[in-house]
Amino acid sequence: MRERPLILVTNDDGVRALGLRALVEVLLPYGELAVIAPERAMSGKSSAITVETPLRLKETEIAGLPVYQCSGTPVDCVKVGVNHLLKRRPDFVVSGINHGSNSSVNVLYSGTMGAAVEGALNGVPSIGFSLCSHAPDADFSCATGWVARIFRAVASNGMPSGVCLNVNIPEGDISDFEICRQTTGRWVEEIISRHDPAGKEYLWLAGEYRNLEPEVAGTDINALDNNRVAIVPIQVDMTAHKMLAQLKNWDI
């Protein structure tokens, strides 16, 4: 009898996040789930790994399914699953559903996408899902149907090694989906200086996102602004291939 696909599920919002529960429930019909998630919120951890302290695991459950919570980052969760906990190689890595968008340059900072990229590094078809809502009680019901559709498409078609999908889902009514590219943008940072009750200074990172391609069609933010699910293929290889020939002509 053929084994059911093994799906490694993780996130960056922590093991108790509503988005993780929604993801688990929608993926249950599609395979055997191995859920390994951070014990606390790990947003903004990107591809960080834990190297100076030991990792600790504790068993819990989601919807009656045994789940491991890990003291480390989302990437730690994938590494522990692939290299220690799982008895066989996962067929898929699925991360999310994140509270908040991971479109544009946010993909570089996202722990959700860090886990998906780690899956791709291991040659495993991987997807990161995000819902464009930071509300603590966000309604993930508008996202779950799209999660199922896109997962089924990946399962049917496969993914090239070193590539994963960054899927951002608008909140509310969704008109369609769009295969698109990452929007060019950046964060304009602001460091806020405050003082604690003892009079000692502390710093708080703030700022705002600046879209450098407003109104440009074919980008993920444009798709989201028009109530479309944005699907962006992300590659592990960050080489600026167009500059290789130019660099070879430099006098170094």
C-alpha positions in Angstrom: 0.0 0.0 0.0 1.4 3.4 -1.0 2.2 5.7 1.8 0.3 9.0 2.1 2.4 12.1 1.4 4.2 13.4 4.5 3.6 17.1 5.0 5.9 19.0 7.4 3.9 22.0 8.7 5.3 25.0 10.6 4.9 28.7 11.0 6.4 31.8 12.6 3.5 33.0 14.7 3.9 30.2 17.2 2.3 26.9 18.0 -0.9 28.5 19.3 -1.6 30.8 16.3 -5.0 30.7 14.7 -3.3 30.5 11.3 -1.4 27.3 12.1 -4.6 25.7 13.3 -6.4 26.7 10.1 -3.5 25.3 8.0 -3.5 22.0 9.8 -7.2 21.6 9.4 -7.2 22.3 5.6 -4.2 20.0 4.9 -5.4 17.0 7.0 -7.2 15.3 4.0 -4.0 15.5 1.8 -1.5 13.5 3.7 0.2 12.6 7.0 0.9 15.8 8.9 4.0 16.4 11.0 3.6 19.7 12.8 6.7 21.3 14.3 6.2 25.0 15.2 8.0 27.6 17.4 6.8 27.7 21.0 6.4 31.5 20.7 6.0 34.1 18.0 9.1 34.3 15.8 8.1 36.9 13.2 10.9 38.6 11.4 13.4 35.8 12.0 13.9 35.1 8.3 16.3 32.2 7.9 17.8 32.6 11.4 19.0 29.4 13.2 19.8 28.7 16.8 23.5 28.0 17.4 24.3 29.3 20.9 21.6 27.6 23.0 20.1 24.1 22.9 16.9 23.4 21.2 14.1 21.9 23.2 10.9 20.1 22.1 7.6 19.6 23.9 4.6 17.7 22.7 1.2 19.3 22.5 -1.8 18.9 20.2 -3.9 20.8 17.6 -7.3 19.5 16.7 -6.4 16.2 18.2 -3.2 15.9 16.2 0.1 15.5 18.0 2.3 18.5 17.6 5.8 19.4 18.6 6.6 22.9 19.8 10.2 23.9 19.4 12.2 26.5 21.4 13.9 27.7 18.2 13.1 29.5 15.0 10.9 28.4 12.0 14.0 27.2 10.2 15.1 25.3 13.3 11.7 23.6 13.1 12.3 22.4 9.5 15.9 21.3 10.3 14.8 19.4 13.4 12.0 17.7 11.4 14.0 16.8 8.4 17.2 15.7 10.2 15.8 14.3 13.5 12.1 13.8 14.2 10.8 12.4 10.9 11.4 8.8 10.0 11.3 9.7 6.3 11.9 12.7 4.1 8.9 15.0 3.9 7.2 15.3 0.6 6.2 18.9 1.2 7.0 21.7 3.6 4.1 24.1 4.2 4.5 27.2 6.4 1.8 29.6 7.7 -0.9 30.7 7.6 0.9 33.9 8.6 -0.9 36.9 10.3 0.0 39.7 7.9 1.4 40.1 4.4 4.8 38.8 3.3 4.7 40.5 -0.1 7.5 42.5 -1.7 10.7 42.9 0.3 9.0 41.5 3.4 9.8 38.0 2.0 13.4 38.7 3.1 12.5 39.2 6.8 9.7 36.7 7.1 10.1 33.6 9.3 7.2 32.1 7.5 9.1 32.3 4.2 12.4 31.4 5.9 10.9 28.0 6.7 9.6 27.6 3.1 13.1 28.5 1.7 14.7 26.0 4.0 12.4 23.3 2.6 13.4 24.4 -0.9 17.1 24.2 0.1 16.4 20.6 1.0 14.8 19.9 -2.4 11.3 19.6 -0.9 8.4 21.3 -2.7 7.5 24.1 -0.3 4.9 26.9 0.1 4.6 29.8 2.5 1.0 31.1 3.0 0.1 34.5 4.4 -3.2 36.3 5.1 -3.1 40.1 4.8 -4.5 40.8 8.2 -2.7 41.4 11.5 -5.9 41.2 13.6 -5.5 38.8 16.5 -8.9 37.3 15.6 -8.3 37.3 11.9 -10.8 35.2 9.8 -8.8 32.6 8.0 -11.9 31.1 6.3 -11.3 33.2 3.2 -7.8 31.7 2.9 -8.3 28.0 3.4 -10.0 27.3 0.1 -7.0 28.9 -1.7 -4.5 27.0 0.4 -6.2 23.8 -0.7 -6.3 24.8 -4.3 -2.6 25.8 -4.4 -1.4 22.9 -2.4 -3.2 20.5 -4.8 -1.6 22.3 -7.8 1.9 21.9 -6.3 1.2 18.2 -5.4 0.2 17.6 -9.0 2.9 19.6 -10.8 5.9 19.5 -8.5 8.4 22.3 -7.9 12.0 22.8 -9.2 14.6 22.2 -6.6 15.6 25.4 -4.9 12.3 27.1 -5.6 9.3 27.7 -3.3 6.0 29.6 -3.5 5.3 32.8 -1.6 1.4 33.0 -1.5 -0.3 36.1 -0.1 -4.0 36.1 0.3 -6.1 39.3 0.7 -8.6 39.5 3.4 -12.3 39.5 2.5 -13.8 39.1 -0.9 -11.2 37.6 -3.4 -11.7 38.1 -7.1 -9.1 35.7 -8.5 -5.4 34.8 -8.3 -2.4 36.1 -10.2 1.0 34.6 -10.9 3.2 37.6 -10.4 6.6 38.9 -9.3 7.8 40.5 -6.2 7.2 44.2 -5.9 10.2 46.5 -5.7 10.0 48.3 -2.4 11.8 49.0 0.9 11.2 49.9 4.5 12.0 53.4 5.6 13.2 52.7 9.1 12.8 54.9 12.2 14.6 54.2 15.4 12.5 55.5 18.3 14.4 56.3 21.5 12.5 56.0 24.8 13.4 55.7 28.5 12.3 53.0 30.9 11.1 53.8 34.5 14.8 53.6 35.7 15.7 56.3 33.2 17.7 54.0 30.9 17.4 54.5 27.2 15.9 51.7 25.0 15.3 51.7 21.2 12.3 50.6 19.3 12.4 49.8 15.6 9.6 51.4 13.6 9.0 52.7 10.1 6.8 52.4 7.1 6.9 50.4 3.9 7.5 52.3 0.7 6.3 50.9 -2.6 8.7 51.9 -5.4 6.4 50.5 -8.1 2.9 52.0 -7.3 0.2 51.0 -9.8 2.6 48.7 -11.6 0.7 45.6 -12.9 2.2 42.1 -12.6 3.5 42.7 -9.0 2.3 41.0 -5.8 1.2 44.2 -4.1 -0.8 45.3 -7.2 -2.5 41.9 -7.2 -3.4 42.2 -3.5 -4.6 45.8 -4.0 -7.0 44.4 -6.6 -8.3 41.6 -4.3 -6.3 38.8 -6.0 -4.3 36.1 -4.4 -0.6 36.8 -5.2 1.5 33.7 -6.1 5.2 34.4 -6.5 7.9 31.8 -7.2 10.9 32.4 -4.9 14.3 31.0 -5.7 17.1 30.2 -3.3 19.8 31.3 -5.8 20.2 35.1 -5.1 22.9 35.6 -7.7 22.4 38.8 -9.8 22.9 36.9 -13.1 22.6 40.0 -15.2 25.6 41.5 -13.6 28.0 38.5 -14.0 29.2 39.6 -17.5 29.6 43.2 -16.3 31.7 42.1 -13.3 34.0 40.0 -15.5 34.9 43.3 -17.3 36.0 45.1 -14.2 39.6 45.7 -13.5 39.9 44.0 -10.1 
